[in-house]
Amino acid sequence: VLFAGMKEDIGHTVIIQHSDKSETWYGKLEKVSVKSHEKVKAGKTIGQVKDLKNGLSGTYYFAYKTEEEFIDPAQVIHFE
């Protein structure tokens, strides 16, 4: 975990740096469950998304960064 805390524009945020030095950013979280410099494995809960009124879904911020540049996550992650 490269960063876990508040970012002015996206609220509660977790930034994870991967072994290839790329980063994934998760923002607009209701709760952060990890600390900066903590090592996490795939599947670990890193935070909680705030539920919408129906209690079934929520929204959050997701970004992918490589070599100091943000890129469209759909270019590197397969979404169904």
C-alpha positions as MATLAB code, in Angstrom:
seq = 'VLFAGMKEDIGHTVIIQHSDKSETWYGKLEKVSVKSHEKVKAGKTIGQVKDLKNGLSGTYYFAYKTEEEFIDPAQVIHFE';
ca = [
       0.000    0.000    0.000;
       1.613    3.173   -1.217;
      -1.013    5.458    0.365;
      -4.047    5.049    2.623;
      -5.868    8.162    3.739;
      -7.696   11.263    2.558;
      -7.166   12.921   -0.813;
      -8.851   16.279   -1.231;
     -10.554   15.495   -4.538;
     -11.482   11.801   -4.035;
     -11.918   11.404   -0.274;
     -10.844    8.217    1.505;
      -8.334    6.631   -0.864;
      -6.076    3.583   -1.120;
      -3.229    3.488   -3.641;
      -1.603    0.117   -4.253;
       1.741   -0.175   -6.019;
       2.154   -3.483   -7.844;
       5.365   -5.444   -8.496;
       5.677   -3.899  -11.985;
       5.534   -0.416  -10.355;
       2.056    0.281  -11.774;
      -0.520    1.670   -9.365;
      -4.224    1.149   -8.812;
      -6.158    3.901   -7.062;
      -9.412    3.313   -5.143;
     -11.184    6.472   -3.964;
     -14.492    7.740   -2.616;
     -14.426    4.928   -0.072;
     -16.524    5.044    3.063;
     -13.882    3.198    5.075;
     -10.204    2.297    4.544;
      -9.142   -1.082    5.967;
      -5.371   -0.966    5.325;
      -2.436    1.242    6.307;
       0.313    2.859    4.257;
       3.282    0.532    3.638;
       1.184   -2.561    4.419;
       1.694   -5.479    2.015;
      -1.552   -6.897    0.690;
      -2.375   -9.951   -1.394;
      -5.049  -10.350   -4.045;
      -8.464  -10.715   -2.468;
      -7.666   -8.700    0.663;
     -10.309   -6.166    1.631;
      -8.712   -2.732    1.375;
     -11.778   -0.602    2.023;
     -15.523   -0.362    1.945;
     -17.728    1.357   -0.629;
     -20.524    3.521    0.697;
     -23.919    1.920    0.073;
     -26.448    3.834   -1.947;
     -29.984    4.204   -0.625;
     -31.027    0.746   -1.840;
     -28.260   -0.891    0.225;
     -27.286   -3.098   -2.709;
     -24.734   -1.002   -4.565;
     -22.383    1.926   -4.297;
     -19.937    3.932   -6.333;
     -16.212    4.491   -6.011;
     -13.280    5.948   -7.919;
     -10.871    3.594   -9.717;
      -7.779    4.574  -11.686;
      -4.761    2.808  -13.187;
      -1.409    4.558  -13.367;
       1.792    3.455  -15.056;
       5.012    5.373  -15.631;
       3.585    8.599  -14.155;
       0.586    8.510  -16.496;
      -3.032    7.601  -15.820;
      -4.518    5.365  -18.491;
      -7.986    4.027  -19.211;
      -8.354    0.886  -17.027;
     -10.255   -0.834  -19.848;
      -6.975   -0.943  -21.797;
      -5.381   -3.272  -19.246;
      -8.239   -4.920  -17.345;
     -10.911   -7.099  -18.936;
     -14.404   -6.052  -17.847;
     -17.403   -8.287  -18.557;
];
